[in-house]
Amino acid sequence: VQLQASGGGLVQAGGSLRLSCAASGIIFSHYVMGWYRQAPGKQRALVGSITPDNDTNYAGAVKGRFTISRDNAENTVYLQMSSLKPEDTAVYYCDARSLNNVYYYWGQGTLVTVSS
């Protein structure tokens, strides 16, 4: 199983960025996909998640600014980030959790740096 996150980079405050996470080795439509982030010196925290039926939930800190979507045909989940703030600076990870909660996978992260 591979979860390959990409799209990170350096962006100015107020800007936008879109992250992608391509999954392989799983039946993508059987998994809830999530995004997490880990800021320097802090614990990994949930950003949000999306079910196979496109139900989403978001952490309070990003609600209204970030949007998660998925393309089941392309086995890819996206994180559209807008109105970025310096405190959004973190390594962003995607994860996959099977609907029956039996299987759980993490991907490698992608670094997002927001300058003030």
Summary of the structure (lengths in Angstrom):
residues: 116
radius of gyration: 13.4
end to end distance: 37.0
largest distance: 42.2
contacts: 362
relative contact order: 0.33
helix: 5%
strand: 56%
